[in-house]
Amino acid sequence: MAVNSGLTDLNVYVLAVDPWNLQTVYAGTFRGVFKSTDGGSSWATVNSGLTDTFVQALIIDPLSPQTVYVGTLYGGVFKSTDGGSSWTIANSGMTNTYIQALAFSPSAPRTIYAGARGSVFKSTDRGNSWTAVNAGLMNTDVVVALTVDPSNPQILYAGTTFGGLFKSTDGGNSWTAINTGLTNMSVYALAVDPSNARIVYSGTLGGGVFKSTDGGNSWTPANTNLTNRRVRSLAIDSSRPQTLYAGVAVISGTADGGVFKSTDGGNSWSFLQTINVGTNTDVLALAFDPSNPQTVYAGRNLSGVFKSTDGGSSWTQVNKGLTDTNVWALAVDPSTPQNVYAGTRQGGVFKSEDGGNSWMALNSGLTNTFVYSLALDSSSPQTLFAGTAGGGVFVITLKAGLAADFDGDGKVGFDDFFLFAAVFGKKRGDAGFVAKYDLDEDGEVGFSDFFIFAGDFGR
């Protein structure tokens, strides 16, 4: 069902949920801020004192959730200390009031950073005053990537559209260009090795990936099989930092978009070839099984959903029942990871209860079927939110699934038992193995799966 009652502007640019009260949600729109106190069922405008209502950024103080900040198109930063009931301008010291981003420092919540057009500002007193932290930055350039050293919050790296890379060692107060060896100056992605903060990776627009082993002082190409690619995102496996993923955008007429993987710290990359179906089909969504990071789902424009069970080394297209293969969003149920949701461009939401092997539409009450984003309520994974193009936000409360309802008739009985018995003893790779019967996902349909089945029998 739509959750737009009272939401008079359906172009929602930013959403934030109160971490202390999940029923409280804020939405930033062209017409200002809307607030819901009932999980999105109804909304009310909370714009008192907000003189610029084009809200592009919104954050909630993690220690004091009644304190909320918004960044606006022309009016700068506004602050509320009463949960949005009233707002005051919080621009003291800010010389550029075109605010595109806001962020708290994770290790020091009193410190806030604001990203403006061509500028970065810092507040150490919860927004009461701001200081430009642009010394050494090119003031005509745009900072499009920013990352913080995980071991030292005083060290920051900034990637710019045309000026290359900059580094700060004093919490942003001053910056120094660090472009030695960097032959492409359009840096759109950054990542720092969590186990060795001197190892930094940068993704460039047309130059692939560069790597530094000395905290950015010098760079070398890390582009074997990744030459001339437009790298828009980088991710490091925190449990295995030598493993990296690079999200690559389409270069019209030359190279397809997709995902590349490195298992040797960026020295060499492999294109996940079996995910590359069709031409000019970007990977628009990625989702990981939270219980098994080797299981990855990828949503592609025009090609549907792909699944990997070996950390991306190989992929299988899993589109059975998926009538719209323009997949823009994916979500995996953390409590029942066999339940996967896909948001599509025209077909709405689809659900799989067998890890992507088959899909069924889940569109009851969804009057806008262009789904941009999906989110599961972390405290109640049976609650699914869908963000749409021009239709606002929808929510559906799902019935608890039965993992052993193999035939999908809503109950677990002897018909499911006979299906289960037919594959008992099969292992992944054996003829006749079907993943949905491997209830514990250990690669074999065995007694542990039977005990799970027995627990559902008769329900």
C-alpha positions in Angstrom: 0.0 0.0 0.0 1.1 3.6 -0.6 2.3 5.3 2.6 1.9 8.9 1.3 -1.0 10.2 3.4 -0.2 13.8 4.0 3.0 13.6 1.8 2.1 16.4 -0.7 5.4 16.2 -2.5 6.1 12.7 -3.9 9.7 13.6 -5.1 11.5 12.4 -2.1 15.3 13.2 -2.2 16.4 11.8 1.1 15.0 9.6 3.9 16.2 9.2 7.5 14.9 6.9 10.3 15.3 7.7 13.9 17.7 5.1 15.2 16.1 5.2 18.7 12.5 5.0 17.4 12.0 3.2 14.1 8.4 4.5 13.8 9.8 8.1 13.3 10.8 8.8 9.7 11.8 12.1 8.0 11.5 12.8 4.3 13.3 15.6 2.5 11.6 17.0 -0.6 11.3 20.0 -2.9 8.6 21.3 -0.6 10.6 20.8 2.6 10.6 18.2 5.4 7.8 15.8 6.2 7.7 13.6 9.3 5.9 10.4 10.2 5.6 9.0 13.7 3.8 5.8 12.6 6.3 4.1 10.3 5.2 6.0 7.2 1.4 5.5 7.4 0.8 9.2 7.7 3.0 12.3 7.2 2.9 15.9 8.4 4.8 18.9 7.1 7.4 20.2 9.6 8.7 23.4 7.9 8.3 26.1 10.6 11.4 28.3 10.3 12.6 26.5 7.2 13.1 29.4 4.7 14.5 27.2 1.9 12.3 24.1 1.4 14.5 22.4 -1.3 16.0 19.8 1.0 18.9 17.8 -0.5 20.4 16.3 2.7 19.1 15.2 6.1 20.8 13.6 9.1 19.7 12.7 12.6 22.1 13.2 15.6 22.9 9.6 16.7 23.2 10.6 20.4 20.2 13.0 20.5 17.6 12.0 17.9 15.5 15.1 18.5 18.3 17.0 16.9 18.0 17.0 13.1 19.9 18.8 10.4 19.0 19.5 6.8 21.0 20.8 3.9 19.2 22.9 1.3 19.7 24.1 -2.2 20.3 27.8 -1.5 19.6 28.3 2.3 22.5 26.3 3.7 22.1 24.2 6.8 19.1 24.3 9.2 18.9 22.7 12.6 16.0 21.5 14.7 16.3 20.5 18.4 12.7 19.4 18.8 12.3 16.7 16.2 11.5 19.0 13.3 8.8 21.1 15.0 10.9 24.2 14.4 14.0 25.1 12.5 16.8 27.7 12.8 19.4 28.6 10.3 22.8 27.1 11.3 25.1 28.7 8.8 27.5 30.7 11.0 30.9 30.8 9.2 29.5 29.1 6.0 30.4 31.1 2.9 28.7 28.7 0.4 25.1 27.7 1.2 24.5 25.2 -1.6 24.6 22.1 0.5 24.6 18.7 -1.2 25.7 16.4 1.6 25.9 16.2 5.4 27.7 13.6 7.5 28.6 13.0 11.2 32.1 11.9 12.1 31.6 8.3 13.3 34.1 8.6 16.1 33.2 12.1 17.2 29.4 12.8 16.7 29.8 16.5 17.7 31.7 16.9 14.4 29.7 17.4 11.3 30.9 17.8 7.7 28.9 19.6 5.0 29.6 19.2 1.3 28.9 22.3 -0.8 29.4 23.1 -4.4 33.2 23.5 -4.6 33.6 23.6 -0.8 33.8 21.5 2.4 32.8 22.9 5.8 33.3 21.4 9.2 31.6 22.0 12.5 32.9 20.7 15.9 30.0 22.0 17.9 27.0 20.3 16.4 26.4 22.9 13.7 26.5 26.0 15.8 29.5 27.3 13.8 31.3 26.2 10.7 34.8 26.6 9.3 35.7 26.1 5.7 38.2 23.3 5.4 39.3 24.0 1.9 42.9 25.2 2.3 44.8 23.6 -0.6 41.7 22.4 -2.4 40.9 23.7 -5.9 38.0 26.0 -5.2 36.7 25.6 -8.8 36.5 21.9 -8.6 33.9 19.6 -7.1 34.7 17.0 -4.5 32.9 13.8 -5.6 34.6 11.2 -3.4 35.6 11.5 0.3 36.9 8.8 2.7 38.4 8.8 6.2 41.3 6.7 7.4 39.6 4.0 9.6 42.5 4.1 12.1 42.9 7.9 12.3 39.9 10.3 11.8 42.3 13.2 11.2 43.3 11.8 7.9 40.9 12.3 5.0 41.1 11.8 1.2 39.1 13.8 -1.3 38.6 12.9 -5.0 37.6 15.7 -7.4 36.1 15.9 -10.9 39.2 17.2 -12.6 41.8 18.1 -10.0 42.8 14.6 -8.9 43.3 13.7 -5.3 43.8 15.7 -2.1 44.8 14.6 1.4 44.3 16.2 4.8 46.1 15.1 8.0 44.5 17.6 10.3 40.8 16.8 10.0 40.2 18.8 6.9 41.8 22.0 8.0 44.3 21.9 5.2 44.7 19.8 2.1 47.6 18.8 -0.2 47.4 17.5 -3.7 48.7 13.9 -3.9 48.8 13.2 -7.6 52.3 11.7 -8.1 51.8 8.9 -10.6 48.1 9.6 -11.1 47.6 10.0 -14.8 43.8 10.5 -14.7 42.6 13.4 -12.6 38.8 12.5 -12.4 38.6 10.5 -9.2 35.1 9.3 -8.4 35.8 6.5 -6.0 38.1 5.9 -3.0 38.7 3.0 -0.6 41.2 2.5 2.3 42.4 -1.0 3.3 40.9 -1.6 6.8 43.9 -3.7 7.8 46.6 -1.3 6.5 45.5 2.3 6.2 48.6 3.2 4.1 47.1 1.2 1.2 44.6 3.4 -0.7 42.7 2.8 -3.9 41.3 5.4 -6.3 38.8 4.8 -9.1 38.9 7.2 -12.0 36.6 8.1 -14.9 38.3 6.5 -17.8 41.6 5.6 -16.2 40.7 2.5 -14.2 42.1 2.0 -10.7 45.2 3.4 -9.1 46.8 2.1 -5.9 49.0 3.7 -3.3 51.0 1.8 -0.6 52.3 4.9 1.1 49.2 6.8 2.2 48.7 8.5 -1.2 52.2 10.0 -1.6 52.6 8.1 -4.9 50.3 6.1 -7.1 50.7 3.3 -9.6 48.1 1.9 -12.0 46.4 -1.2 -10.8 44.7 -1.9 -14.1 45.5 -5.3 -15.4 42.3 -6.2 -17.4 40.8 -2.9 -16.2 42.4 -0.4 -18.6 40.4 2.8 -19.6 37.4 1.9 -17.5 35.1 4.3 -15.8 35.2 3.2 -12.2 32.4 4.7 -10.2 32.6 2.6 -7.0 35.1 0.5 -5.0 34.5 -1.9 -2.2 36.9 -3.9 0.0 36.0 -7.2 1.6 36.7 -6.3 5.3 37.4 -10.0 6.2 39.8 -10.4 3.2 41.2 -7.0 2.3 43.1 -8.4 -0.7 39.7 -8.9 -2.3 38.2 -5.8 -4.0 35.2 -5.1 -6.2 35.0 -2.3 -8.8 31.7 -1.1 -10.2 32.2 0.1 -13.8 29.9 2.3 -15.8 29.2 2.0 -19.5 31.4 3.7 -22.0 29.1 4.2 -25.0 30.2 2.3 -28.0 33.4 0.9 -26.4 32.9 -1.1 -23.3 30.1 -2.6 -21.2 29.4 -1.8 -17.6 29.6 -4.4 -14.9 31.6 -5.6 -11.9 35.3 -6.5 -11.8 37.0 -8.4 -8.9 40.5 -8.5 -7.7 41.8 -11.1 -5.2 45.4 -9.9 -5.0 45.0 -6.3 -3.8 44.3 -4.8 -7.2 47.3 -6.2 -9.0 45.0 -8.0 -11.5 41.3 -7.9 -12.2 38.8 -10.3 -13.7 35.6 -9.2 -15.4 32.7 -11.3 -14.2 32.1 -12.4 -17.7 29.1 -14.6 -17.0 27.2 -11.7 -15.6 27.6 -9.8 -18.9 24.5 -10.6 -20.9 23.6 -8.2 -23.6 25.3 -4.8 -24.3 25.3 -1.6 -22.4 23.6 -3.1 -19.4 24.8 -1.6 -16.1 24.8 -3.3 -12.8 22.2 -1.2 -11.0 21.9 -3.2 -7.7 24.0 -5.5 -5.6 22.9 -7.4 -2.5 24.7 -9.8 -0.2 23.4 -12.7 1.8 24.2 -11.5 5.4 24.6 -15.0 6.6 26.9 -16.1 3.7 28.9 -13.3 2.0 29.9 -15.7 -0.8 26.3 -15.4 -2.0 25.8 -12.3 -4.0 22.9 -11.0 -6.1 23.3 -8.5 -8.9 20.5 -6.6 -10.7 21.1 -5.4 -14.2 19.2 -3.1 -16.6 17.6 -5.3 -19.3 19.1 -8.6 -18.0 17.4 -9.2 -14.7 18.9 -10.9 -11.7 22.1 -12.8 -11.4 23.3 -14.9 -8.5 26.8 -16.0 -7.4 27.5 -18.5 -4.7 31.3 -18.2 -4.9 31.9 -14.5 -4.1 31.3 -13.4 -7.7 33.6 -15.8 -9.5 30.7 -17.2 -11.4 27.2 -16.0 -12.0 23.9 -17.6 -13.0 20.9 -15.7 -14.4 17.9 -16.3 -12.2 14.9 -14.8 -13.9 12.2 -17.5 -13.7 8.9 -15.7 -13.2 10.6 -12.2 -13.4 8.4 -10.6 -16.1 10.4 -7.3 -16.0 14.2 -7.7 -16.3 15.0 -4.0 -15.7 16.1 -4.6 -12.0 16.9 -1.4 -10.1 16.8 -2.6 -6.5 17.5 -5.7 -4.5 17.1 -6.7 -0.9 17.8 -9.9 1.1 15.8 -10.8 4.2 18.5 -11.1 7.0 16.4 -13.5 9.0 15.4 -15.7 6.1 18.1 -15.2 3.4 16.2 -17.4 0.9 13.7 -14.5 0.7 15.0 -12.0 -1.9 13.2 -9.0 -3.3 13.7 -7.2 -6.6 12.4 -3.8 -7.6 11.9 -3.2 -11.3 11.3 -0.3 -13.7 7.8 -1.2 -14.8 6.9 -4.5 -13.1 7.0 -3.4 -9.5 8.3 -5.7 -6.8 9.0 -9.3 -7.1 9.8 -11.8 -4.4 11.7 -15.1 -4.4 11.4 -17.6 -1.6 14.1 -19.9 -2.9 17.1 -17.8 -3.2 16.3 -16.4 -6.6 15.4 -19.7 -8.4 11.8 -18.5 -9.0 10.0 -15.1 -8.6 6.5 -14.0 -8.1 5.0 -10.5 -8.3 4.3 -8.7 -5.0 2.4 -5.7 -6.1 -0.9 -5.6 -4.1 -1.6 -2.0 -3.4 1.5 -0.8 -5.4 -0.1 1.8 -7.7 3.3 3.0 -9.0 5.4 0.1 -10.3 8.7 2.0 -11.1 10.6 1.0 -8.0 13.9 2.8 -7.4 14.8 1.4 -4.0 13.9 -1.3 -1.5 14.5 -1.5 2.2 13.5 -4.1 4.9 12.8 -2.9 8.4 15.8 -4.0 10.4 13.7 -4.7 13.5 10.9 -6.5 11.5 12.1 -8.0 8.2 8.4 -8.7 7.4 8.0 -5.0 6.7 9.2 -4.0 3.2 9.4 -0.4 2.0 9.6 0.5 -1.7 10.6 3.9 -3.1 9.1 4.8 -6.4 9.6 7.3 -9.2 7.0 10.0 -8.6 4.7 7.8 -6.5 6.4 8.3 -3.2 6.9 5.5 -0.6 4.9 2.3 -0.3 5.0 -0.3 2.5 3.8 -3.9 2.7 3.6 -6.2 5.8 4.5 -9.7 4.7 3.3 -12.9 6.1 6.0 -14.9 7.8 7.3 -17.4 5.2 7.6 -21.2 5.6 11.0 -22.2 4.4 9.7 -25.8 3.8 6.6 -24.9 1.8 8.3 -26.1 -1.4 5.2 -26.2 -3.5 4.0 -22.7 -2.4 0.5 -23.7 -1.3 0.8 -22.0 2.0 1.3 -25.0 4.2 3.9 -27.7 4.8 2.5 -31.2 4.3 3.2 -34.6 2.8 3.4 -33.1 -0.7 6.4 -31.1 0.4 7.8 -34.1 2.1 7.8 -36.2 -1.1 9.5 -33.3 -3.0 12.1 -33.1 -0.2 12.7 -36.9 -0.2 13.3 -36.9 -3.9 16.5 -34.8 -3.5 17.6 -36.0 -0.1 21.3 -36.8 -0.1 22.1 -34.6 -3.1 25.0 -32.2 -3.0 25.7 -29.0 -4.8 26.9 -30.0 -8.3 25.0 -33.3 -8.3 22.4 -33.9 -11.0 19.0 -33.1 -9.5 20.3 -30.9 -6.7 17.9 -27.9 -6.1 19.0 -25.1 -3.8 15.7 -24.4 -2.2 15.7 -27.9 -0.5 19.2 -27.1 1.0 17.5 -25.2 3.9 20.7 -24.5 5.9 22.6 -23.6 2.7 25.5 -25.9 3.5 25.7 -27.4 0.0 23.9 -30.7 0.8 20.3 -31.8 1.4 20.8 -33.8 4.5 19.6 -34.5 8.0 20.1 -30.9 9.2 17.7 -29.8 6.5 15.3 -32.5 7.5 15.1 -31.2 11.1 14.3 -27.7 9.7 11.6 -29.3 7.5 10.2 -31.2 10.5 9.9 -28.0 12.4 7.7 -26.5 9.7 5.7 -29.7 9.1 2.0 -29.2 9.7 2.1 -25.4 9.7 
